[in-house]
Amino acid sequence: MIKFVEFSLFNSNFSVMNNRNKQNSFETPVGTLKVEHLAHFSLYLEWNGVKIYVDPYSDLFDFSNMEKADVLLLTHAHGDHYDCRAIECIATPETEFVVSESVGWYLKGDFAKADPSTNQVNMYEAIPFTRKCAVTVLKNGEHAVVKGIDITATPAYNIENFRDNGNPFHIKGEGNGYMLNFGGFRVYIAGDTELIPEMEAFKGADILFLPKNMPFTFSDEKFIEAANYLRPKNLYPVHYFEMDAHKLASGISKDITLYIEGKPYSE
């Protein structure tokens, strides 16, 4: 079992990682797609020279020497997903952003709209050069094409796990997952979510990045249930505090390839 120290969204006890996990390559109808889970929900994808990042998080990974981003996707405004310190390391004035509605509120200065648990920072003020960047704000269900990549914002929210104030850990409509379509090869980045009804539309993805941590997203049992419901060809657990790879592999369908620390898991 791989174990990590549990952390608060506001006070991490993790050490920053410098090493990179194994990069995996997948052939799509429109070119080779390289995929790498860096740490937490931080992802790196590369397609036909286009470098794509998802939710870079500097508390758990050192982005200072990473390739610069052509496209940067932000799922929601919690500090472990919308991290200006990490963004500043990899963005340039030419980086194109795709962000959730809650991040979009903060870029407009509308700090009162979102749940107070989020990272209430205006990226334009924290990183002045980002004022030159193209930014697309997508609500759940909306679609855009960025650098030739077909991107759909998918719902991502809690229906079972709630904060002491009665709000879900992730409120419906504030955050996104993303479906990236590379000529019919589909990559589903679920975002911070539980097993919600809208997921039915995203079954059978070629790659699924699915969170596993309580109480914010899935328990091991719910992760297995979601994986078997969604039936991706390739499955990457992300956002986890601890990992019992044997338990996950024993529970999910044998036609799903499970990747742990960048490698297909085999017992």
KEROTOR-305913 format. One record per residue: x, y, z of N, C-alpha, C in turn. Coordinates in nm, 3 decimals. Example, Ala and Ser with C-alpha at 12.3 -4.5 7.8 and 13.67 -1.06 7.14 Angstrom:
2
KOLZA       n.X       n.Y       n.Z      ca.X      ca.Y      ca.Z       c.X       c.Y       c.Z
KOLZA     1.319    -0.569     0.780     1.230    -0.450     0.780     1.320    -0.330     0.780
KOLZA     1.285    -0.225     0.708     1.367    -0.106     0.714     1.290     0.003     0.787
//
This chain:
267
KOLZA       n.X       n.Y       n.Z      ca.X      ca.Y      ca.Z       c.X       c.Y       c.Z
KOLZA     0.084    -0.120     0.000     0.000     0.000     0.000     0.087     0.124     0.000
KOLZA     0.054     0.218    -0.087     0.121     0.348    -0.090     0.046     0.440     0.005
KOLZA     0.116     0.502     0.098     0.051     0.589     0.195     0.113     0.728     0.193
KOLZA     0.029     0.829     0.215     0.074     0.965     0.229     0.013     1.023     0.356
KOLZA     0.073     1.127     0.408     0.018     1.196     0.524    -0.103     1.278     0.479
KOLZA    -0.214     1.266     0.552    -0.333     1.342     0.515    -0.306     1.491     0.535
KOLZA    -0.369     1.572     0.449    -0.342     1.715     0.456    -0.468     1.797     0.452
KOLZA    -0.458     1.917     0.502    -0.564     2.016     0.492    -0.545     2.093     0.362
KOLZA    -0.654     2.141     0.304    -0.643     2.220     0.182    -0.566     2.349     0.205
KOLZA    -0.552     2.389     0.330    -0.491     2.517     0.359    -0.358     2.505     0.430
KOLZA    -0.321     2.383     0.473    -0.197     2.367     0.548    -0.137     2.231     0.516
KOLZA    -0.069     2.222     0.405    -0.016     2.094     0.359     0.103     2.049     0.442
KOLZA     0.106     1.919     0.472     0.220     1.859     0.540     0.304     1.773     0.445
KOLZA     0.271     1.774     0.317     0.345     1.697     0.219     0.477     1.765     0.187
KOLZA     0.573     1.687     0.141     0.694     1.745     0.085     0.676     1.760    -0.066
KOLZA     0.740     1.860    -0.121     0.726     1.888    -0.264     0.803     1.783    -0.343
KOLZA     0.740     1.733    -0.450     0.803     1.633    -0.535     0.878     1.699    -0.649
KOLZA     0.994     1.647    -0.680     1.070     1.693    -0.797     1.074     1.586    -0.905
KOLZA     1.061     1.460    -0.863     1.069     1.351    -0.960     0.940     1.343    -1.041
KOLZA     0.953     1.298    -1.165     0.837     1.283    -1.251     0.804     1.136    -1.268
KOLZA     0.676     1.107    -1.266     0.632     0.970    -1.287     0.649     0.931    -1.433
KOLZA     0.632     0.804    -1.458     0.645     0.754    -1.595     0.540     0.818    -1.685
KOLZA     0.583     0.862    -1.802     0.493     0.921    -1.900     0.441     0.811    -1.991
KOLZA     0.311     0.808    -2.014     0.249     0.707    -2.098     0.206     0.768    -2.230
KOLZA     0.218     0.693    -2.338     0.181     0.739    -2.471     0.063     0.659    -2.524
KOLZA    -0.032     0.729    -2.585    -0.150     0.667    -2.643    -0.167     0.719    -2.785
KOLZA    -0.198     0.631    -2.877    -0.220     0.671    -3.016    -0.366     0.710    -3.036
KOLZA    -0.388     0.830    -3.088    -0.522     0.877    -3.119    -0.535     0.890    -3.271
KOLZA    -0.656     0.907    -3.323    -0.671     0.926    -3.468    -0.603     1.051    -3.521
KOLZA    -0.562     1.142    -3.431    -0.503     1.269    -3.475    -0.366     1.291    -3.413
KOLZA    -0.297     1.184    -3.378    -0.161     1.198    -3.327    -0.141     1.135    -3.191
KOLZA    -0.017     1.127    -3.151     0.019     1.066    -3.023    -0.012     1.160    -2.907
KOLZA    -0.073     1.105    -2.803    -0.102     1.179    -2.681    -0.016     1.124    -2.569
KOLZA     0.064     1.211    -2.506     0.144     1.173    -2.390     0.072     1.219    -2.264
KOLZA     0.074     1.134    -2.162    -0.003     1.158    -2.041     0.085     1.132    -1.920
KOLZA     0.078     1.222    -1.822     0.157     1.206    -1.701     0.082     1.263    -1.581
KOLZA     0.067     1.182    -1.478     0.012     1.230    -1.350     0.130     1.276    -1.266
KOLZA     0.136     1.405    -1.238     0.251     1.461    -1.166     0.238     1.443    -1.015
KOLZA     0.124     1.485    -0.960     0.096     1.473    -0.817    -0.045     1.525    -0.794
KOLZA    -0.112     1.475    -0.690    -0.245     1.523    -0.654    -0.334     1.520    -0.777
KOLZA    -0.394     1.635    -0.818    -0.471     1.637    -0.942    -0.394     1.708    -1.052
KOLZA    -0.265     1.725    -1.034    -0.183     1.793    -1.134    -0.147     1.695    -1.246
KOLZA    -0.187     1.731    -1.369    -0.164     1.647    -1.486    -0.085     1.723    -1.591
KOLZA    -0.008     1.647    -1.669     0.061     1.701    -1.786     0.026     1.614    -1.905
KOLZA    -0.023     1.675    -2.011    -0.053     1.606    -2.136     0.018     1.679    -2.249
KOLZA     0.059     1.604    -2.349     0.121     1.665    -2.466     0.067     1.597    -2.591
KOLZA     0.021     1.679    -2.684    -0.039     1.629    -2.808     0.009     1.714    -2.925
KOLZA     0.078     1.649    -3.016     0.129     1.718    -3.135     0.203     1.846    -3.100
KOLZA     0.282     1.840    -2.994     0.360     1.955    -2.951     0.288     2.053    -2.861
KOLZA     0.157     2.036    -2.844     0.079     2.124    -2.756     0.090     2.072    -2.614
KOLZA     0.138     2.155    -2.523     0.160     2.116    -2.384     0.044     2.164    -2.299
KOLZA    -0.020     2.069    -2.232    -0.145     2.092    -2.160    -0.124     2.056    -2.013
KOLZA    -0.163     2.147    -1.924    -0.159     2.119    -1.781    -0.300     2.127    -1.724
KOLZA    -0.323     2.047    -1.621    -0.447     2.052    -1.545    -0.412     2.073    -1.398
KOLZA    -0.471     2.174    -1.336    -0.463     2.199    -1.191    -0.322     2.186    -1.133
KOLZA    -0.225     2.261    -1.183    -0.091     2.255    -1.124    -0.094     2.302    -0.978
KOLZA    -0.025     2.227    -0.890    -0.031     2.253    -0.746     0.109     2.248    -0.688
KOLZA     0.160     2.364    -0.649     0.301     2.376    -0.613     0.335     2.319    -0.475
KOLZA     0.236     2.297    -0.388     0.267     2.239    -0.258     0.315     2.095    -0.270
KOLZA     0.279     2.029    -0.380     0.312     1.887    -0.394     0.403     1.857    -0.512
KOLZA     0.429     1.956    -0.598     0.516     1.931    -0.712     0.590     2.060    -0.746
KOLZA     0.717     2.047    -0.781     0.799     2.162    -0.818     0.786     2.188    -0.968
KOLZA     0.718     2.296    -1.004     0.694     2.330    -1.145     0.800     2.423    -1.202
KOLZA     0.900     2.456    -1.124     0.993     2.562    -1.165     1.073     2.528    -1.290
KOLZA     1.095     2.400    -1.317     1.173     2.361    -1.435     1.090     2.287    -1.539
KOLZA     0.960     2.296    -1.527     0.873     2.226    -1.621     0.858     2.304    -1.752
KOLZA     0.817     2.233    -1.858     0.790     2.296    -1.986     0.679     2.401    -1.969
KOLZA     0.683     2.504    -2.050     0.581     2.607    -2.043     0.450     2.556    -2.103
KOLZA     0.338     2.607    -2.049     0.207     2.560    -2.088     0.155     2.632    -2.212
KOLZA     0.104     2.556    -2.308     0.026     2.613    -2.417    -0.120     2.627    -2.376
KOLZA    -0.169     2.526    -2.303    -0.308     2.525    -2.255    -0.306     2.489    -2.107
KOLZA    -0.384     2.561    -2.028    -0.390     2.534    -1.885    -0.536     2.526    -1.843
KOLZA    -0.578     2.408    -1.793    -0.714     2.385    -1.749    -0.721     2.392    -1.597
KOLZA    -0.819     2.467    -1.544    -0.842     2.475    -1.401    -0.984     2.427    -1.372
KOLZA    -0.995     2.325    -1.286    -1.126     2.264    -1.263    -1.213     2.343    -1.167
KOLZA    -1.151     2.404    -1.063    -1.229     2.483    -0.968    -1.134     2.567    -0.884
KOLZA    -1.189     2.644    -0.790    -1.111     2.748    -0.725    -1.053     2.710    -0.589
KOLZA    -1.058     2.583    -0.549    -0.988     2.544    -0.427    -0.837     2.561    -0.447
KOLZA    -0.767     2.592    -0.339    -0.626     2.627    -0.350    -0.536     2.517    -0.400
KOLZA    -0.579     2.391    -0.391    -0.498     2.281    -0.444    -0.528     2.253    -0.591
KOLZA    -0.607     2.339    -0.653    -0.638     2.327    -0.796    -0.616     2.461    -0.869
KOLZA    -0.643     2.569    -0.801    -0.621     2.704    -0.856    -0.510     2.767    -0.772
KOLZA    -0.387     2.746    -0.816    -0.268     2.782    -0.738    -0.183     2.877    -0.822
KOLZA    -0.187     3.005    -0.790    -0.117     3.105    -0.871     0.035     3.087    -0.867
KOLZA     0.088     3.034    -0.758     0.233     3.012    -0.751     0.276     2.910    -0.856
KOLZA     0.198     2.803    -0.872     0.229     2.703    -0.974     0.205     2.758    -1.114
KOLZA     0.095     2.830    -1.130     0.060     2.886    -1.261     0.172     2.978    -1.310
KOLZA     0.226     3.060    -1.221     0.331     3.154    -1.261     0.454     3.083    -1.314
KOLZA     0.480     2.961    -1.267     0.598     2.886    -1.313     0.584     2.839    -1.457
KOLZA     0.463     2.807    -1.500     0.448     2.739    -1.630     0.373     2.821    -1.734
KOLZA     0.305     2.926    -1.693     0.230     3.007    -1.790     0.320     3.111    -1.856
KOLZA     0.281     3.155    -1.973     0.343     3.266    -2.045     0.229     3.356    -2.094
KOLZA     0.261     3.473    -2.148     0.152     3.558    -2.201     0.075     3.492    -2.315
KOLZA     0.131     3.386    -2.374     0.065     3.317    -2.485    -0.016     3.195    -2.439
KOLZA    -0.009     3.160    -2.311    -0.085     3.046    -2.260    -0.234     3.073    -2.269
KOLZA    -0.309     2.974    -2.315    -0.455     2.985    -2.320    -0.514     2.907    -2.203
KOLZA    -0.602     2.972    -2.128    -0.665     2.913    -2.011    -0.808     2.871    -2.042
KOLZA    -0.847     2.758    -1.983    -0.988     2.718    -1.976    -1.017     2.698    -1.828
KOLZA    -1.117     2.771    -1.775    -1.140     2.771    -1.631    -1.288     2.753    -1.601
KOLZA    -1.314     2.713    -1.478    -1.451     2.694    -1.430    -1.517     2.827    -1.398
KOLZA    -1.647     2.821    -1.371    -1.720     2.944    -1.340    -1.668     3.010    -1.213
KOLZA    -1.633     2.931    -1.111    -1.586     2.992    -0.987    -1.453     3.064    -1.006
KOLZA    -1.361     3.008    -1.085    -1.237     3.079    -1.116    -1.270     3.204    -1.196
KOLZA    -1.364     3.194    -1.288    -1.405     3.309    -1.367    -1.459     3.423    -1.282
KOLZA    -1.532     3.389    -1.175    -1.581     3.494    -1.086    -1.465     3.575    -1.028
KOLZA    -1.360     3.504    -0.985    -1.249     3.573    -0.921    -1.170     3.657    -1.021
KOLZA    -1.165     3.612    -1.147    -1.098     3.693    -1.249    -1.174     3.822    -1.277
KOLZA    -1.304     3.822    -1.245    -1.385     3.943    -1.259    -1.394     4.023    -1.129
KOLZA    -1.333     3.970    -1.023    -1.340     4.039    -0.894    -1.467     4.012    -0.816
KOLZA    -1.545     3.912    -0.857    -1.671     3.880    -0.788    -1.644     3.779    -0.676
KOLZA    -1.580     3.824    -0.570    -1.536     3.733    -0.466    -1.648     3.683    -0.376
KOLZA    -1.761     3.748    -0.377    -1.870     3.710    -0.286    -1.952     3.593    -0.338
KOLZA    -1.934     3.555    -0.465    -2.024     3.456    -0.525    -1.996     3.313    -0.482
KOLZA    -1.868     3.276    -0.468    -1.833     3.136    -0.446    -1.824     3.103    -0.298
KOLZA    -1.822     2.973    -0.270    -1.807     2.924    -0.133    -1.677     2.978    -0.072
KOLZA    -1.677     3.020     0.054    -1.556     3.078     0.114    -1.440     2.982     0.130
KOLZA    -1.461     2.853     0.108    -1.351     2.757     0.114    -1.255     2.769    -0.004
KOLZA    -1.294     2.844    -0.106    -1.213     2.853    -0.227    -1.102     2.956    -0.214
KOLZA    -1.010     2.954    -0.310    -0.892     3.040    -0.310    -0.929     3.175    -0.372
KOLZA    -0.966     3.270    -0.290    -1.021     3.395    -0.341    -0.909     3.490    -0.380
KOLZA    -0.850     3.460    -0.495    -0.738     3.538    -0.550    -0.769     3.570    -0.695
KOLZA    -0.735     3.690    -0.737    -0.748     3.727    -0.877    -0.614     3.700    -0.946
KOLZA    -0.613     3.604    -1.037    -0.491     3.565    -1.107    -0.428     3.683    -1.180
KOLZA    -0.509     3.771    -1.235    -0.456     3.884    -1.310    -0.375     3.978    -1.220
KOLZA    -0.416     3.989    -1.094    -0.342     4.074    -1.001    -0.221     4.000    -0.943
KOLZA    -0.236     3.870    -0.918    -0.126     3.793    -0.861    -0.015     3.769    -0.964
KOLZA    -0.051     3.756    -1.091     0.045     3.730    -1.199     0.012     3.828    -1.312
KOLZA     0.066     3.949    -1.311     0.023     4.053    -1.405     0.028     4.013    -1.552
KOLZA     0.127     3.932    -1.594     0.136     3.900    -1.738     0.018     3.818    -1.786
KOLZA    -0.058     3.754    -1.694    -0.172     3.674    -1.738    -0.285     3.760    -1.794
KOLZA    -0.279     3.891    -1.774    -0.380     3.979    -1.835    -0.375     3.971    -1.987
KOLZA    -0.262     3.926    -2.041    -0.247     3.911    -2.186    -0.296     3.776    -2.235
KOLZA    -0.321     3.684    -2.143    -0.358     3.547    -2.181    -0.504     3.540    -2.226
KOLZA    -0.529     3.453    -2.321    -0.668     3.422    -2.358    -0.727     3.331    -2.251
KOLZA    -0.843     3.368    -2.199    -0.909     3.291    -2.093    -1.052     3.261    -2.137
KOLZA    -1.086     3.133    -2.138    -1.222     3.089    -2.170    -1.284     3.034    -2.043
KOLZA    -1.396     3.094    -2.001    -1.469     3.045    -1.885    -1.582     2.956    -1.935
KOLZA    -1.582     2.831    -1.890    -1.685     2.737    -1.932    -1.773     2.697    -1.813
KOLZA    -1.903     2.713    -1.830    -1.998     2.655    -1.735    -2.017     2.508    -1.768
KOLZA    -2.072     2.432    -1.674    -2.100     2.290    -1.698    -2.179     2.274    -1.827
KOLZA    -2.130     2.187    -1.915    -2.199     2.158    -2.040    -2.154     2.242    -2.157
KOLZA    -2.079     2.349    -2.131    -2.033     2.434    -2.240    -1.908     2.375    -2.305
KOLZA    -1.879     2.424    -2.425    -1.779     2.362    -2.511    -1.692     2.468    -2.576
KOLZA    -1.566     2.434    -2.599    -1.475     2.524    -2.670    -1.370     2.440    -2.742
KOLZA    -1.310     2.498    -2.844    -1.195     2.438    -2.911    -1.077     2.530    -2.888
KOLZA    -0.973     2.478    -2.823    -0.855     2.556    -2.786    -0.732     2.483    -2.838
KOLZA    -0.650     2.551    -2.919    -0.530     2.491    -2.978    -0.564     2.361    -3.051
KOLZA    -0.682     2.356    -3.111    -0.725     2.237    -3.184    -0.782     2.126    -3.098
KOLZA    -0.795     2.149    -2.967    -0.845     2.048    -2.875    -0.992     2.076    -2.844
KOLZA    -1.075     1.976    -2.865    -1.218     1.986    -2.838    -1.240     1.963    -2.688
KOLZA    -1.288     2.064    -2.616    -1.299     2.060    -2.470    -1.443     2.086    -2.429
KOLZA    -1.498     1.996    -2.348    -1.631     2.012    -2.291    -1.620     2.016    -2.139
KOLZA    -1.683     2.114    -2.076    -1.686     2.122    -1.931    -1.794     2.029    -1.878
KOLZA    -1.756     1.940    -1.789    -1.849     1.842    -1.733    -1.881     1.878    -1.588
KOLZA    -1.999     1.841    -1.539    -2.030     1.868    -1.398    -1.937     1.792    -1.304
KOLZA    -1.910     1.851    -1.188    -1.827     1.789    -1.084    -1.869     1.848    -0.951
KOLZA    -1.928     1.765    -0.864    -1.979     1.817    -0.737    -2.009     1.701    -0.643
KOLZA    -2.036     1.735    -0.516    -2.069     1.637    -0.414    -2.221     1.623    -0.398
KOLZA    -2.263     1.501    -0.370    -2.404     1.476    -0.337    -2.419     1.404    -0.203
KOLZA    -2.307     1.358    -0.145    -2.313     1.284    -0.019    -2.231     1.349     0.092
KOLZA    -2.120     1.410     0.058    -2.026     1.460     0.159    -2.037     1.612     0.171
KOLZA    -2.055     1.660     0.296    -2.084     1.801     0.321    -1.994     1.857     0.431
KOLZA    -1.974     1.988     0.427    -1.901     2.059     0.531    -1.992     2.082     0.652
KOLZA    -1.930     2.126     0.761    -2.006     2.154     0.882    -2.110     2.265     0.862
KOLZA    -2.084     2.354     0.763    -2.178     2.463     0.737    -2.296     2.421     0.649
KOLZA    -2.300     2.293     0.614    -2.411     2.241     0.534    -2.388     2.243     0.385
KOLZA    -2.281     2.308     0.339    -2.251     2.310     0.195    -2.178     2.183     0.155
KOLZA    -2.203     2.135     0.034    -2.120     2.024    -0.016    -1.974     2.069    -0.023
KOLZA    -1.881     1.973    -0.016    -1.740     2.009    -0.032    -1.717     2.074    -0.168
KOLZA    -1.792     2.032    -0.268    -1.786     2.094    -0.401    -1.930     2.118    -0.445
KOLZA    -1.961     2.243    -0.472    -2.097     2.287    -0.498    -2.129     2.275    -0.647
KOLZA    -2.246     2.222    -0.677    -2.286     2.203    -0.816    -2.279     2.334    -0.893
KOLZA    -2.212     2.330    -1.008    -2.203     2.446    -1.096    -2.078     2.530    -1.078
KOLZA    -2.013     2.522    -0.961    -1.895     2.605    -0.937    -1.770     2.545    -1.001
KOLZA    -1.762     2.413    -1.008    -1.644     2.347    -1.062    -1.675     2.267    -1.187
KOLZA    -1.570     2.231    -1.258    -1.580     2.151    -1.379    -1.498     2.024    -1.368
KOLZA    -1.539     1.924    -1.442    -1.447     1.826    -1.498    -1.428     1.868    -1.643
KOLZA    -1.349     1.792    -1.718    -1.331     1.823    -1.860    -1.324     1.694    -1.941
KOLZA    -1.393     1.694    -2.054    -1.378     1.588    -2.153    -1.299     1.647    -2.269
KOLZA    -1.183     1.589    -2.296    -1.100     1.630    -2.409    -1.117     1.526    -2.519
KOLZA    -1.146     1.572    -2.640    -1.171     1.481    -2.750    -1.064     1.502    -2.857
KOLZA    -0.983     1.399    -2.878    -0.876     1.402    -2.978    -0.918     1.313    -3.095
KOLZA    -1.003     1.366    -3.181    -1.047     1.291    -3.298    -1.123     1.164    -3.265
KOLZA    -1.197     1.166    -3.156    -1.272     1.048    -3.112    -1.207     0.974    -2.997
KOLZA    -1.082     1.003    -2.968    -1.014     0.948    -2.850    -1.046     1.042    -2.734
KOLZA    -1.119     0.991    -2.635    -1.175     1.077    -2.531    -1.099     1.062    -2.399
KOLZA    -1.062     1.175    -2.341    -0.995     1.180    -2.211    -1.088     1.252    -2.115
KOLZA    -1.134     1.181    -2.013    -1.228     1.235    -1.916    -1.154     1.269    -1.786
KOLZA    -1.142     1.397    -1.756    -1.082     1.447    -1.633    -1.200     1.481    -1.541
KOLZA    -1.229     1.394    -1.444    -1.356     1.401    -1.373    -1.367     1.523    -1.283
KOLZA    -1.254     1.581    -1.239    -1.260     1.689    -1.142    -1.291     1.634    -1.004
KOLZA    -1.307     1.724    -0.906    -1.342     1.682    -0.771    -1.492     1.658    -0.766
KOLZA    -1.529     1.532    -0.757    -1.669     1.495    -0.773    -1.698     1.364    -0.700
KOLZA    -1.825     1.332    -0.691    -1.871     1.199    -0.653    -1.942     1.138    -0.773
KOLZA    -2.003     1.023    -0.755    -2.073     0.956    -0.864    -2.208     1.026    -0.883
KOLZA    -2.213     1.114    -0.983    -2.329     1.198    -1.006    -2.402     1.153    -1.132
KOLZA    -2.532     1.183    -1.144    -2.610     1.133    -1.258    -2.554     1.174    -1.393
KOLZA    -2.498     1.293    -1.403    -2.450     1.344    -1.532    -2.335     1.262    -1.589
KOLZA    -2.269     1.181    -1.505    -2.156     1.101    -1.552    -2.195     0.997    -1.657
KOLZA    -2.322     0.963    -1.662    -2.366     0.862    -1.758    -2.327     0.899    -1.900
KOLZA    -2.323     1.028    -1.930    -2.290     1.075    -2.066    -2.144     1.054    -2.100
KOLZA    -2.060     1.021    -2.002    -1.916     1.014    -2.025    -1.860     0.873    -2.007
KOLZA    -1.947     0.775    -2.018    -1.903     0.636    -2.007    -1.812     0.600    -2.123
KOLZA    -1.723     0.504    -2.097    -1.642     0.445    -2.204    -1.530     0.531    -2.256
KOLZA    -1.481     0.626    -2.176    -1.370     0.710    -2.220    -1.245     0.625    -2.240
KOLZA    -1.158     0.672    -2.326    -1.031     0.601    -2.347    -0.940     0.615    -2.225
KOLZA    -0.943     0.731    -2.161    -0.867     0.754    -2.038    -0.958     0.827    -1.939
KOLZA    -0.954     0.785    -1.814    -1.029     0.851    -1.707    -0.934     0.885    -1.592
KOLZA    -0.934     1.010    -1.552    -0.865     1.054    -1.430    -0.973     1.074    -1.324
KOLZA    -0.970     0.991    -1.220    -1.077     0.985    -1.121    -1.021     1.007    -0.981
KOLZA    -1.078     1.102    -0.903    -1.023     1.131    -0.770    -1.060     1.023    -0.668
KOLZA    -0.972     1.006    -0.570    -0.996     0.909    -0.463    -0.944     0.965    -0.332
KOLZA    -1.030     1.027    -0.255    -0.994     1.070    -0.120    -1.119     1.109    -0.045
KOLZA    -1.123     1.074     0.079    -1.235     1.111     0.165    -1.192     1.224     0.259
KOLZA    -1.287     1.313     0.292    -1.429     1.310     0.257    -1.463     1.389     0.131
KOLZA    -1.361     1.433     0.057    -1.385     1.529    -0.050    -1.442     1.466    -0.177
KOLZA    -1.403     1.341    -0.208    -1.450     1.278    -0.332    -1.490     1.133    -0.302
KOLZA    -1.413     1.035    -0.354    -1.453     0.895    -0.345    -1.375     0.818    -0.238
KOLZA    -1.445     0.733    -0.165    -1.380     0.628    -0.087    -1.331     0.520    -0.184
KOLZA    -1.253     0.425    -0.134    -1.209     0.314    -0.220    -1.330     0.243    -0.282
KOLZA    -1.431     0.217    -0.199    -1.547     0.142    -0.246    -1.623     0.221    -0.352
KOLZA    -1.641     0.351    -0.329    -1.712     0.434    -0.427    -1.629     0.453    -0.553
KOLZA    -1.497     0.459    -0.539    -1.409     0.469    -0.655    -1.428     0.346    -0.744
KOLZA    -1.429     0.229    -0.683    -1.448     0.104    -0.758    -1.584     0.105    -0.826
KOLZA    -1.687     0.147    -0.753    -1.821     0.153    -0.811    -1.825     0.247    -0.931
KOLZA    -1.763     0.365    -0.916    -1.762     0.461    -1.025    -1.685     0.410    -1.145
KOLZA    -1.570     0.346    -1.120    -1.489     0.293    -1.229    -1.567     0.188    -1.309
KOLZA    -1.635     0.099    -1.239    -1.710    -0.007    -1.307    -1.833     0.049    -1.378
KOLZA    -1.886     0.159    -1.330    -1.999     0.224    -1.396    -1.954     0.298    -1.522
KOLZA    -1.841     0.366    -1.513    -1.793     0.448    -1.624    -1.717     0.367    -1.728
KOLZA    -1.656     0.256    -1.687    -1.589     0.160    -1.776    -1.491     0.225    -1.875
KOLZA    -1.395     0.300    -1.826    -1.293     0.353    -1.917    -1.199     0.241    -1.962
KOLZA    -1.127     0.266    -2.068    -1.025     0.168    -2.109    -0.902     0.178    -2.018
KOLZA    -0.867     0.299    -1.980    -0.750     0.324    -1.895    -0.790     0.415    -1.780
KOLZA    -0.745     0.382    -1.659    -0.791     0.450    -1.539    -0.673     0.495    -1.454
KOLZA    -0.672     0.624    -1.422    -0.569     0.682    -1.334    -0.636     0.735    -1.206
KOLZA    -0.609     0.676    -1.091    -0.652     0.740    -0.966    -0.567     0.865    -0.942
KOLZA    -0.632     0.971    -0.897    -0.561     1.096    -0.868    -0.616     1.153    -0.737
KOLZA    -0.546     1.255    -0.683    -0.597     1.330    -0.568    -0.599     1.245    -0.440
KOLZA    -0.522     1.139    -0.434    -0.534     1.046    -0.321    -0.435     1.078    -0.209
KOLZA    -0.478     1.043    -0.086    -0.393     1.054     0.032    -0.322     0.922     0.060
KOLZA    -0.385     0.812     0.022    -0.327     0.679     0.039    -0.377     0.592    -0.075
KOLZA    -0.305     0.486    -0.102    -0.339     0.404    -0.218    -0.322     0.255    -0.186
KOLZA    -0.431     0.180    -0.191    -0.426     0.035    -0.182    -0.453    -0.018    -0.322
KOLZA    -0.347    -0.028    -0.399    -0.360    -0.065    -0.541    -0.423    -0.203    -0.556
KOLZA    -0.386    -0.295    -0.467    -0.441    -0.431    -0.476    -0.593    -0.429    -0.459
KOLZA    -0.641    -0.350    -0.362    -0.786    -0.342    -0.339    -0.858    -0.285    -0.461
KOLZA    -0.803    -0.179    -0.519    -0.867    -0.120    -0.636    -0.866    -0.218    -0.753
KOLZA    -0.750    -0.278    -0.778    -0.738    -0.370    -0.891    -0.829    -0.491    -0.874
KOLZA    -0.846    -0.537    -0.750    -0.931    -0.653    -0.725    -1.078    -0.622    -0.748
KOLZA    -1.115    -0.493    -0.732    -1.255    -0.457    -0.742    -1.301    -0.412    -0.879
KOLZA    -1.211    -0.355    -0.958    -1.254    -0.302    -1.087    -1.253    -0.410    -1.195
KOLZA    -1.329    -0.386    -1.298    -1.339    -0.479    -1.410    -1.201    -0.508    -1.469
KOLZA    -1.179    -0.631    -1.508    -1.049    -0.673    -1.561    -1.020    -0.615    -1.699
KOLZA    -1.120    -0.558    -1.764    -1.092    -0.496    -1.895    -1.055    -0.348    -1.881
KOLZA    -1.037    -0.300    -1.759    -0.989    -0.165    -1.733    -0.843    -0.172    -1.692
KOLZA    -0.756    -0.099    -1.761    -0.614    -0.094    -1.724    -0.595     0.013    -1.618
KOLZA    -0.550    -0.026    -1.499    -0.531     0.063    -1.386    -0.386     0.109    -1.382
KOLZA    -0.364     0.240    -1.378    -0.229     0.296    -1.372    -0.202     0.347    -1.231
KOLZA    -0.094     0.301    -1.171    -0.050     0.344    -1.039     0.090     0.399    -1.051
KOLZA     0.110     0.525    -1.010     0.241     0.589    -1.021     0.296     0.577    -1.162
KOLZA     0.211     0.591    -1.261     0.253     0.595    -1.401     0.273     0.461    -1.467
KOLZA     0.244     0.352    -1.397     0.266     0.218    -1.455     0.137     0.136    -1.450
KOLZA     0.109     0.060    -1.556    -0.004    -0.033    -1.549     0.015    -0.130    -1.434
KOLZA    -0.087    -0.142    -1.349    -0.072    -0.224    -1.229    -0.095    -0.371    -1.260
KOLZA    -0.005    -0.455    -1.212    -0.022    -0.600    -1.224     0.019    -0.662    -1.091
KOLZA    -0.055    -0.762    -1.049    -0.028    -0.825    -0.920     0.072    -0.939    -0.936
//
